[in-house]
Amino acid sequence: MNKQLNDAIERVKSLPDDRQREAAEILLDFVEDQNRDVLLTQEQIAEIERRLGDDEPFASDEEARAVIDRLTK
């Protein structure tokens, strides 16, 4: 086990039971998020496939400038 994680666990052990439960839930949520598969809707998959099939996937300089101008004003 990593020293920093071990130190954190030792500190959590000194907390009251309700705070230990809270810390455990946070850690378990973190670990579960690391193992989750990304689930896309059929519409999202279709949009990705459409964009991958686009012969010109990049914006022109003018299009990029328009977006940057819009976002920075």
N, C-alpha and C positions, 0 to 999 in steps of 0.2 A: 504494500500500500504506500502511496505517495505520502511523504512526511506532512505536507500541508493538509491533506485530507485527514490523516491520522490526528493531527493537532486539532482540527475543527471538530472531529468526532469526540475527542476527549473533552473539549470545551462544552459540547452539547450535552454530554453525560452529566455535567454538573448543573444543568438547568432543571427546573421543575418539570414534572411529567407532561403537563399540557404543552409546554414549550418544546419538549423533546418530540412529542407527537407532531407538532407543527413543522419542526425541522425535518423530521422523517418524511412527511408528506411532500414537502418542497423538494427534497432530494429524490424521492421516488418519481415525482412528476418530471423532474429533469431527466432522469434515466429513461423513463418511458418515452419521452419526446425524442430521444436519440435513436430509439428503435422503431419509431413509427414509419410506416411506408407513406409516401405521398399519394393521396387519393385524389384523382382528378375526375371531374364530371365528363360525360361524353362531349359536351359542348367545348370544354377546355381542351380536350384531346384533339377535337376537330380543328380548333383554332391553332393549336401548335402545329398540326400536320399541314394546315393551309399556309402558315408562315414559313415552315421549312421548305415547302414547295415553291415559294416565291422566288422568281429569278433575280429580283432586285430587292434583297432584304434590307438594304441600308437606305436611310433617308438622304436626300440630296443636301448639299451644303445650305441651301436656302431653307429647306424644311427644318433642318437642325437649328439654324439661326432663329427661325420663327418660334420654335419651342423654347429655346433658351431665353429669348427676349420676353416671351409670355411669362415664363416662370420667374424671371428676375425683376419684373416690374411690379 
